[in-house]
Amino acid sequence: QVQLAESGGGSVQAGGSLTLSCAESGNAWHRTYMGWFRQAPGKEREGIAALNTNFNDGRPQYADSVKGRFTITRDNAKRTTYLMMSGLNPEDTATYYCAAGYVSYGLASSNYAYWGQGTQVTVSS
């Protein structure tokens, strides 16, 4: 089993920046696909970023809603995945979730088997 724990959420003013972290624990390291998702009140969960932890096999993917503003990065030695967010606006307010899978990666929830508990991001105007 793989356990995921998000951190770094909080409140920020519009136009500001925030970086989320997703720390892994549990099973010994194996090739893993990582994703970031978010869910705002009254809306469905949205896949916003994904990557292959083998950086030479595939490129990060981003939803159009965050492309150019968010960056997903990975430190394999620390078993930690980051989501660097900039140019935040109130529409980015949501609970953000980290996810891991072992078959494939992308922005669909069905790609992922393990999920964190989420961290809240609130952007005020």
C-alpha positions, 0 to 999 in steps of 0.5 A: 500500500502507498499512503499519500499526505498533502500539505501546503494549503491555505489562504492567499490573495488573488494573483498570489502563489502557493506550493502544495506537497504530496509526501508518499510512504508505505511500499518500497519505491516502484514506478509510479504515476502521480496526479493532482486533482481538485474539487470546488463546492458544487462541482465535480472533481477535476484532474489538473496535472499529472506526470510519470515519475520516470521523467524520460517517459512522457511529459507532464499533462495539464488541464486547460484551466491551469496550463501556464499557471501551475507546474507539477514537479517531482523529487523521487529521492524524497518521494514527494510530488509538488504542485507549484501554483501562481497567478491564483484567482478565486476560481482556483478555490477548492480542495486539492488532492494528490493521487498515485497509480501504477498502470498509466497516468493522465487527468482521469480519476480512473488512472489512480488507485491511491488518494490523499485526504486533500488540502484546502486552498482558498483564494480571495479577491 
